[in-house]
Amino acid sequence: MAETIGSLADKLSIIQLKVFHMREQLLRSDVDQAHLEAARQKLAIMETQRADLAEELAKLFSDVASGKVRLKIYRQFKMYNDPRYRSGPKAA
């Protein structure tokens, strides 16, 4: 499984920001009809994406809550600033 609850929530927050700003475009009075129509079309796609992500998140959450799916936790292994992973002469 590539998605996690956190990654889906992150994607949902990003698409929600895009929806918000695209709706602002529809309120502009300084643009032509072509711009407004393009904004309407993009907004429709974004709203579909948001609904799909929300549905996917709800399903994953339900599957995890019911025990049908078990999420794996991957720890981060950071090597920078750790002298054990430096090559060459040891720093004193």
C-alpha positions in Angstrom: 0.0 0.0 0.0 1.6 3.3 -1.1 -0.8 5.6 0.7 -1.1 6.3 4.4 -3.7 8.2 6.4 -1.2 11.0 6.7 -0.3 11.2 3.1 -3.9 11.2 2.0 -4.7 13.9 4.6 -1.8 15.9 3.2 -3.1 15.6 -0.4 -6.6 16.5 0.8 -5.3 19.7 2.4 -3.4 20.7 -0.7 -6.3 20.1 -3.0 -8.6 22.1 -0.7 -6.2 25.0 -0.9 -6.3 24.8 -4.7 -10.1 24.6 -4.7 -10.3 27.7 -2.4 -8.0 29.7 -4.7 -9.7 28.6 -7.9 -13.0 29.7 -6.4 -11.5 33.1 -5.8 -10.8 33.2 -9.6 -14.5 32.9 -10.2 -15.2 36.0 -8.2 -12.8 38.2 -10.2 -14.3 41.0 -12.2 -11.1 42.0 -14.0 -10.9 38.9 -16.2 -12.6 37.8 -19.4 -15.1 35.0 -19.8 -12.5 32.6 -21.2 -10.6 32.9 -18.0 -13.7 32.3 -15.9 -14.7 29.3 -18.0 -11.2 27.8 -17.7 -11.4 28.3 -13.9 -14.8 26.6 -13.8 -13.5 23.6 -15.7 -10.4 23.3 -13.5 -12.5 23.7 -10.3 -14.7 20.8 -11.4 -11.7 18.6 -11.9 -10.3 19.6 -8.5 -13.6 18.9 -6.8 -13.6 15.5 -8.3 -10.1 14.9 -7.1 -11.0 16.1 -3.6 -14.0 13.8 -3.5 -11.9 10.8 -4.7 -9.2 11.5 -2.1 -11.8 11.9 0.7 -13.4 8.6 -0.3 -10.0 6.9 -0.4 -9.2 8.3 3.0 -12.5 7.2 4.5 -12.1 3.7 3.1 -8.5 3.3 4.4 -9.5 4.6 7.8 -12.4 2.2 7.9 -10.2 -0.7 6.8 -7.6 0.2 9.5 -10.2 0.6 12.2 -11.8 -2.8 11.4 -8.4 -4.5 11.3 -8.7 -5.4 7.6 -5.6 -3.3 6.8 -2.6 -2.9 9.0 -0.4 0.1 8.4 3.4 -0.4 8.5 5.5 2.2 10.3 8.8 3.0 8.7 11.4 4.7 10.9 13.7 7.3 9.4 17.3 6.5 9.4 19.3 9.7 9.1 23.0 9.4 8.4 24.0 13.1 8.2 25.7 14.6 11.3 26.4 11.1 12.6 30.1 10.5 12.8 29.7 6.8 12.7 28.7 7.0 9.0 31.5 9.3 7.8 34.2 7.9 5.7 37.9 8.9 5.9 39.9 9.6 9.0 38.0 9.8 12.3 37.5 13.3 13.7 39.0 13.8 17.1 
